[in-house]
């Protein structure tokens, strides 16, 4: 009986590992590892037909990259602080009495190099254009 239980346990574990490995193609993970060999805490998910990785860079800032099945980056979203944040975004949150650190701002770069911003304050996401104006 113990052998049967052990065999079932091994089968479940190996099947789970196989499923997890087949969700994200190795070539996509390899493309990420080549450009980010020191990325910390990389977590992969699927996003439709694309593959999204969340990780922390050397500055301990959060990043998200979305890859297509041809190892091309569709978008790169990365957290920014300080002077990198457009003044218009900072002013927007100051009007809301948001104190430093109570909101997070990310730069979003699409596959064509177009830049915009996204911010999270109290779990409300606001999108801004490249100059920091709210997108409606």
TIPABA-575224 format. One record per residue: residue number from 1; residue in three letters; chain; x negated, y, z negated of N, C-alpha, C in turn. Coordinates in Angstrom, 2 decimals, m for minus. Each point is the difference from the previous one (the first is absolute). Example, Ala and Ser with C-alpha at 12.3 -4.5 7.8 and 13.67 -1.06 7.14 Angstrom:
REM residues 2
{site 1; ALA; A; {m13.19; m5.69; m7.80}; {0.89; 1.19; 0.00}; {m0.90; 1.20; 0.00}},
{site 2; SER; A; {0.35; 1.05; 0.72}; {m0.82; 1.19; m0.06}; {0.77; 1.09; m0.73}},
END
This chain:
REM residues 136
{site 1; UNK; A; {m0.83; m1.19; 0.00}; {0.83; 1.19; 0.00}; {m0.87; 1.26; 0.00}},
{site 2; UNK; A; {m1.07; m0.03; m0.80}; {m0.90; 1.16; m0.05}; {m0.61; 0.24; 1.37}},
{site 3; UNK; A; {m0.32; m1.06; 0.73}; {m0.60; 0.14; 1.33}; {0.98; 0.65; 0.96}},
{site 4; UNK; A; {1.27; m0.37; m0.10}; {1.03; 0.58; 0.87}; {0.15; 1.49; m0.29}},
{site 5; UNK; A; {0.04; 0.36; m1.27}; {0.14; 1.41; m0.39}; {m1.23; 0.78; 0.46}},
{site 6; UNK; A; {m1.18; m0.55; m0.19}; {m1.23; 0.65; 0.44}; {m0.01; 0.16; 1.52}},
{site 7; UNK; A; {0.43; m1.03; 0.72}; {0.04; 0.08; 1.47}; {0.98; 1.07; 0.46}},
{site 8; UNK; A; {1.16; 0.09; m0.65}; {0.99; 1.03; 0.35}; {m0.56; 1.40; m0.30}},
{site 9; UNK; A; {m0.68; 0.14; m1.12}; {m0.60; 1.29; m0.37}; {m1.02; 0.43; 1.05}},
{site 10; UNK; A; {m0.88; m0.91; 0.39}; {m1.02; 0.30; 1.01}; {0.66; 0.34; 1.33}},
{site 11; UNK; A; {1.04; m0.71; 0.37}; {0.72; 0.27; 1.25}; {0.63; 1.39; m0.02}},
{site 12; UNK; A; {0.62; 0.35; m1.12}; {0.64; 1.32; m0.11}; {m1.05; 1.10; 0.08}},
{site 13; UNK; A; {m1.10; m0.15; m0.72}; {m1.06; 1.00; 0.03}; {m0.59; 0.13; 1.40}},
{site 14; UNK; A; {m0.30; m1.10; 0.64}; {m0.62; 0.07; 1.34}; {0.96; 0.55; 1.02}},
{site 15; UNK; A; {1.28; m0.32; m0.11}; {0.99; 0.54; 0.92}; {0.13; 1.51; m0.19}},
{site 16; UNK; A; {0.04; 0.45; m1.25}; {0.07; 1.44; m0.28}; {m1.20; 0.73; 0.54}},
{site 17; UNK; A; {m1.18; m0.57; m0.14}; {m1.22; 0.61; 0.52}; {0.04; 0.05; 1.52}},
{site 18; UNK; A; {0.47; m1.06; 0.63}; {0.09; m0.04; 1.46}; {0.97; 1.06; 0.50}},
{site 19; UNK; A; {1.15; 0.13; m0.66}; {0.98; 1.02; 0.41}; {m0.59; 1.38; m0.16}},
{site 20; UNK; A; {m0.66; 0.28; m1.11}; {m0.59; 1.32; m0.23}; {m1.07; 0.30; 1.04}},
{site 21; UNK; A; {m0.77; m1.00; 0.40}; {m1.06; 0.23; 0.97}; {0.56; 0.22; 1.40}},
{site 22; UNK; A; {1.13; m0.62; 0.32}; {0.53; 0.14; 1.35}; {0.77; 1.31; 0.18}},
{site 23; UNK; A; {0.38; 0.66; m1.09}; {0.73; 1.24; 0.14}; {m0.88; 1.11; 0.56}},
{site 24; UNK; A; {m1.23; 0.08; m0.44}; {m0.92; 1.04; 0.46}; {m1.11; m0.70; 0.80}},
{site 25; UNK; A; {m0.11; 0.27; 1.29}; {m1.04; m0.66; 0.80}; {m1.40; 0.33; m0.52}},
{site 26; UNK; A; {m0.86; m1.00; 0.06}; {m1.37; 0.19; m0.48}; {m0.71; 1.11; 0.77}},
{site 27; UNK; A; {0.25; 0.11; 1.31}; {m0.69; 1.02; 0.79}; {0.38; 1.41; m0.44}},
{site 28; UNK; A; {1.23; 0.17; m0.49}; {0.43; 1.31; m0.50}; {m0.72; 0.30; m1.33}},
{site 29; UNK; A; {m0.04; m0.99; m0.88}; {m0.70; 0.19; m1.28}; {m1.50; 0.23; 0.25}},
{site 30; UNK; A; {m0.57; m0.70; 0.97}; {m1.42; 0.17; 0.32}; {m0.28; 1.41; 0.53}},
{site 31; UNK; A; {0.91; 0.54; 0.83}; {m0.17; 1.37; 0.52}; {0.00; 0.99; m1.16}},
{site 32; UNK; A; {0.87; m0.21; m0.97}; {0.04; 0.87; m1.18}; {m1.30; m0.12; m0.80}},
{site 33; UNK; A; {m0.44; m1.23; m0.24}; {m1.20; m0.23; m0.81}; {m1.25; 0.59; 0.67}},
{site 34; UNK; A; {m0.03; 0.01; 1.32}; {m1.16; 0.58; 0.70}; {m0.09; 1.50; m0.22}},
{site 35; UNK; A; {1.12; 0.68; m0.03}; {m0.01; 1.45; m0.17}; {0.06; 0.43; m1.46}},
{site 36; UNK; A; {0.43; m0.89; m0.88}; {0.14; 0.31; m1.43}; {m0.56; m1.12; m0.86}},
{site 37; UNK; A; {m1.30; m0.26; 0.08}; {m0.55; m1.13; m0.75}; {0.06; 0.15; m1.50}},
{site 38; UNK; A; {0.13; 1.21; m0.49}; {0.01; 0.23; m1.45}; {1.37; 0.42; m0.53}},
{site 39; UNK; A; {1.04; m0.21; 0.78}; {1.35; 0.35; m0.45}; {0.37; m0.86; m1.21}},
{site 40; UNK; A; {0.67; 0.60; m0.95}; {0.39; m0.71; m1.22}; {1.49; m0.29; m0.02}},
{site 41; UNK; A; {0.35; m1.14; m0.54}; {1.38; m0.39; m0.24}; {0.86; 0.04; 1.26}},
{site 42; UNK; A; {m0.49; m0.57; 1.08}; {0.76; m0.03; 1.26}; {1.16; m0.97; m0.13}},
{site 43; UNK; A; {1.19; 0.50; 0.35}; {1.22; m0.79; m0.03}; {0.68; 0.11; 1.36}},
{site 44; UNK; A; {0.28; m1.13; 0.62}; {0.60; m0.03; 1.33}; {1.48; m0.31; m0.06}},
{site 45; UNK; A; {0.76; 0.63; 0.89}; {1.41; m0.31; 0.20}; {0.28; 0.10; 1.49}},
{site 46; UNK; A; {1.13; m0.55; 0.40}; {0.43; 0.18; 1.39}; {0.98; 1.15; 0.03}},
{site 47; UNK; A; {m0.02; 0.71; 1.12}; {0.91; 1.13; 0.20}; {0.53; m0.14; 1.42}},
{site 48; UNK; A; {1.10; m0.73; 0.13}; {0.51; m0.34; 1.33}; {m1.00; m0.93; 0.68}},
{site 49; UNK; A; {m0.49; 0.39; 1.18}; {m1.01; m0.80; 0.71}; {m1.40; 0.44; m0.35}},
{site 50; UNK; A; {m0.13; 0.98; m0.88}; {m1.31; 0.54; m0.38}; {m0.42; m0.50; m1.38}},
{site 51; UNK; A; {m1.23; 0.34; m0.37}; {m0.59; m0.47; m1.24}; {m0.53; 1.18; m0.79}},
{site 52; UNK; A; {0.47; 0.14; m1.24}; {m0.35; 1.16; m0.81}; {m0.92; m0.44; m1.14}},
{site 53; UNK; A; {m1.07; 0.75; m0.18}; {m0.91; m0.26; m1.11}; {m0.03; 1.23; m0.91}},
{site 54; UNK; A; {0.13; m0.25; m1.28}; {m0.12; 1.03; m1.02}; {m1.31; m0.28; m0.73}},
{site 55; UNK; A; {m0.80; 1.05; m0.19}; {m1.29; m0.19; m0.66}; {m0.46; 1.31; m0.62}},
{site 56; UNK; A; {m1.02; m0.09; m0.83}; {m0.61; 1.17; m0.61}; {m1.40; 0.18; 0.57}},
{site 57; UNK; A; {m0.34; 1.23; 0.37}; {m1.31; 0.27; 0.57}; {m1.03; 0.25; m1.11}},
{site 58; UNK; A; {m1.22; 0.36; 0.40}; {m1.08; 0.23; m0.97}; {0.32; 1.11; m0.99}},
{site 59; UNK; A; {0.86; 0.94; 0.39}; {0.39; 1.11; m0.89}; {1.18; m0.36; m0.89}},
{site 60; UNK; A; {0.41; m1.26; 0.06}; {1.14; m0.50; m0.77}; {1.32; 0.64; 0.42}},
{site 61; UNK; A; {0.05; 0.42; 1.28}; {1.23; 0.57; 0.54}; {0.73; m1.09; 0.79}},
{site 62; UNK; A; {1.32; 0.02; m0.07}; {0.79; m1.01; 0.67}; {0.09; 0.26; 1.50}},
{site 63; UNK; A; {m0.08; m1.07; 0.78}; {0.08; 0.04; 1.46}; {0.97; m1.06; 0.48}},
{site 64; UNK; A; {0.62; 0.27; 1.15}; {0.82; m0.98; 0.70}; {m0.39; 0.05; 1.47}},
{site 65; UNK; A; {m0.20; m1.16; 0.60}; {m0.23; m0.06; 1.44}; {0.98; m1.02; 0.58}},
{site 66; UNK; A; {0.53; 0.34; 1.17}; {0.89; m0.91; 0.71}; {m0.70; m0.40; 1.29}},
{site 67; UNK; A; {m0.20; m1.31; 0.17}; {m0.66; m0.56; 1.18}; {1.04; m0.69; 0.87}},
{site 68; UNK; A; {m0.22; 0.04; 1.32}; {0.81; m0.81; 0.89}; {m0.70; m1.36; 0.18}},
{site 69; UNK; A; {0.58; m0.87; 0.80}; {m0.57; m1.34; 0.17}; {m1.28; 0.01; 0.84}},
{site 70; UNK; A; {m0.35; 1.15; 0.60}; {m1.24; 0.13; 0.77}; {m1.10; 0.69; m0.81}},
{site 71; UNK; A; {0.14; 0.02; m1.32}; {m0.99; 0.57; m0.92}; {m0.12; 1.52; 0.12}},
{site 72; UNK; A; {0.97; 0.65; 0.60}; {m0.03; 1.46; 0.14}; {0.78; 0.63; m1.17}},
{site 73; UNK; A; {m0.52; 1.12; m0.49}; {0.65; 0.70; m1.11}; {1.14; 0.86; 0.56}},
{site 74; UNK; A; {1.21; m0.28; m0.45}; {1.16; 0.81; 0.40}; {0.13; 1.25; m0.85}},
{site 75; UNK; A; {m0.37; m0.11; m1.27}; {0.03; 1.16; m0.89}; {m0.93; m0.23; m1.17}},
{site 76; UNK; A; {m0.49; 1.11; m0.53}; {m0.83; m0.03; m1.20}; {0.53; 1.08; m0.93}},
{site 77; UNK; A; {0.39; m0.39; m1.18}; {0.52; 0.91; m1.00}; {m0.93; m0.06; m1.19}},
{site 78; UNK; A; {m0.48; 1.18; m0.43}; {m0.92; 0.00; m1.13}; {0.28; 1.16; m0.93}},
{site 79; UNK; A; {m0.15; m0.31; m1.28}; {0.27; 0.97; m1.06}; {m1.06; 1.09; m0.02}},
{site 80; UNK; A; {0.44; 1.23; m0.23}; {m0.92; 1.13; m0.09}; {0.31; 0.83; m1.25}},
{site 81; UNK; A; {m1.01; 0.75; m0.43}; {0.17; 0.87; m1.16}; {m0.71; 1.32; 0.25}},
{site 82; UNK; A; {0.27; 0.98; m0.84}; {m0.73; 1.26; 0.01}; {0.18; 0.84; 1.24}},
{site 83; UNK; A; {m1.11; 0.55; 0.48}; {0.03; 0.96; 1.11}; {0.39; m0.60; 1.34}},
{site 84; UNK; A; {0.08; m1.32; 0.08}; {0.39; m0.65; 1.24}; {1.51; 0.17; 0.24}},
{site 85; UNK; A; {0.74; 0.19; m1.08}; {1.45; 0.17; 0.10}; {0.30; 1.41; 0.50}},
{site 86; UNK; A; {0.79; 0.13; 1.07}; {0.35; 1.34; 0.47}; {0.67; 0.85; m1.08}},
{site 87; UNK; A; {m0.30; 1.28; 0.00}; {0.53; 0.92; m1.01}; {1.52; m0.01; m0.02}},
{site 88; UNK; A; {0.62; m0.17; 1.16}; {1.47; 0.01; 0.08}; {0.61; m1.17; m0.80}},
{site 89; UNK; A; {m0.67; m1.16; 0.03}; {0.49; m1.15; m0.77}; {m0.18; 0.26; m1.49}},
{site 90; UNK; A; {m1.15; 0.51; m0.38}; {m0.25; 0.32; m1.40}; {1.03; 1.02; m0.50}},
{site 91; UNK; A; {0.27; 1.04; 0.79}; {0.97; 1.02; m0.38}; {1.40; m0.61; m0.16}},
{site 92; UNK; A; {0.34; m0.93; 0.89}; {1.31; m0.67; m0.07}; {0.18; m0.68; m1.36}},
{site 93; UNK; A; {m1.01; m0.71; m0.44}; {0.10; m0.71; m1.27}; {m0.16; 0.92; m1.21}},
{site 94; UNK; A; {m0.71; 1.10; 0.15}; {m0.08; 0.96; m1.09}; {1.37; 0.62; m0.26}},
{site 95; UNK; A; {0.77; 0.25; 1.07}; {1.35; 0.54; m0.16}; {0.90; m0.97; m0.76}},
{site 96; UNK; A; {m0.34; m1.30; 0.10}; {0.78; m1.03; m0.69}; {m0.55; m0.26; m1.40}},
{site 97; UNK; A; {m0.98; 0.81; m0.41}; {m0.66; m0.16; m1.30}; {m0.69; m1.35; m0.15}},
{site 98; UNK; A; {m0.45; m0.54; 1.13}; {m0.77; m1.25; m0.05}; {m1.41; 0.34; m0.45}},
{site 99; UNK; A; {m0.46; m0.67; m1.02}; {m1.35; 0.26; m0.47}; {m0.99; m0.90; 0.75}},
{site 100; UNK; A; {m1.27; 0.40; 0.02}; {m1.01; m0.80; 0.69}; {0.07; m1.45; m0.44}},
{site 101; UNK; A; {m0.06; m0.86; 0.99}; {0.03; m1.42; m0.28}; {1.38; m0.60; m0.06}},
{site 102; UNK; A; {1.04; 0.84; m0.03}; {1.35; m0.55; m0.07}; {0.56; m0.31; 1.39}},
{site 103; UNK; A; {m0.70; 0.42; 1.04}; {0.40; m0.35; 1.35}; {m1.25; m0.47; 0.73}},
{site 104; UNK; A; {0.21; m0.88; 0.97}; {m1.10; m0.53; 0.80}; {0.23; 0.42; 1.44}},
{site 105; UNK; A; {m1.11; 0.30; 0.68}; {0.07; 0.41; 1.40}; {m0.88; m0.93; 0.83}},
{site 106; UNK; A; {0.54; m0.39; 1.16}; {m0.74; m0.83; 0.93}; {m0.08; 0.68; 1.36}},
{site 107; UNK; A; {m1.12; m0.19; 0.67}; {m0.12; 0.37; 1.40}; {0.39; m1.23; 0.81}},
{site 108; UNK; A; {0.81; 0.21; 1.01}; {0.43; m1.08; 0.88}; {m0.55; 0.30; 1.39}},
{site 109; UNK; A; {m0.81; m0.92; 0.52}; {m0.58; 0.15; 1.34}; {0.54; m1.12; 0.87}},
{site 110; UNK; A; {0.69; 0.36; 1.09}; {0.52; m1.04; 0.88}; {m1.06; m0.47; 0.99}},
{site 111; UNK; A; {0.35; m0.97; 0.85}; {m0.98; m0.59; 0.91}; {m0.53; 0.99; 1.03}},
{site 112; UNK; A; {0.68; 1.11; 0.20}; {m0.46; 1.03; 0.94}; {m0.81; 1.10; m0.68}},
{site 113; UNK; A; {m0.21; m0.15; m1.32}; {m0.77; 0.99; m0.74}; {0.82; 1.16; m0.53}},
{site 114; UNK; A; {1.32; m0.04; 0.20}; {0.87; 1.06; m0.53}; {0.09; m0.12; m1.51}},
{site 115; UNK; A; {m0.11; 1.14; m0.68}; {m0.03; 0.02; m1.46}; {1.26; 0.64; m0.55}},
{site 116; UNK; A; {0.49; m0.57; m1.09}; {1.09; 0.58; m0.77}; {m0.25; m0.35; m1.47}},
{site 117; UNK; A; {0.89; 0.43; m0.87}; {m0.15; m0.25; m1.42}; {1.27; m0.61; m0.55}},
{site 118; UNK; A; {m0.18; m0.75; m1.06}; {1.12; m0.58; m0.73}; {m0.30; 0.18; m1.48}},
{site 119; UNK; A; {1.01; 0.30; m0.79}; {m0.21; 0.19; m1.44}; {1.08; m0.72; m0.78}},
{site 120; UNK; A; {m0.39; m0.44; m1.20}; {0.92; m0.69; m0.89}; {0.03; 0.76; m1.32}},
{site 121; UNK; A; {1.19; 0.45; m0.36}; {0.21; 0.67; m1.28}; {1.27; m0.59; m0.61}},
{site 122; UNK; A; {m0.14; m0.62; m1.16}; {1.14; m0.65; m0.67}; {0.70; m1.01; 0.90}},
{site 123; UNK; A; {m0.79; m0.76; 0.73}; {0.48; m1.04; 0.92}; {0.84; 0.55; 1.15}},
{site 124; UNK; A; {m0.15; 1.27; 0.30}; {0.64; 0.60; 1.16}; {m1.11; 0.32; 1.00}},
{site 125; UNK; A; {0.10; m0.58; 1.19}; {m1.00; 0.20; 1.04}; {0.42; 1.18; 0.87}},
{site 126; UNK; A; {m0.92; 0.93; 0.20}; {0.23; 1.14; 0.87}; {m1.07; m0.03; 1.08}},
{site 127; UNK; A; {0.41; 0.19; 1.24}; {m0.94; 0.00; 1.12}; {m0.25; 1.43; 0.47}},
{site 128; UNK; A; {m1.26; 0.26; 0.32}; {m0.44; 1.31; 0.43}; {m0.71; m0.13; 1.34}},
{site 129; UNK; A; {0.03; 1.07; 0.81}; {m0.74; m0.03; 1.27}; {m1.47; 0.27; m0.25}},
{site 130; UNK; A; {m0.77; 0.11; 1.06}; {m1.46; 0.15; m0.13}; {m0.43; 1.29; m0.69}},
{site 131; UNK; A; {0.88; 1.01; m0.02}; {m0.36; 1.25; m0.67}; {0.53; 0.07; m1.42}},
{site 132; UNK; A; {0.82; m0.99; m0.40}; {0.51; m0.02; m1.35}; {1.45; 0.44; m0.13}},
{site 133; UNK; A; {0.67; 0.25; 1.13}; {1.42; 0.37; m0.04}; {0.86; m1.26; m0.12}},
{site 134; UNK; A; {1.07; 0.12; m0.77}; {0.89; m1.15; m0.19}; {0.63; m0.39; 1.32}},
{site 135; UNK; A; {m0.02; m1.31; 0.30}; {0.66; m0.52; 1.20}; {1.45; m0.28; m0.35}},
{site 136; UNK; A; {0.87; 0.45; 0.88}; {1.43; m0.20; m0.25}; {0.58; m1.02; 0.92}},
END
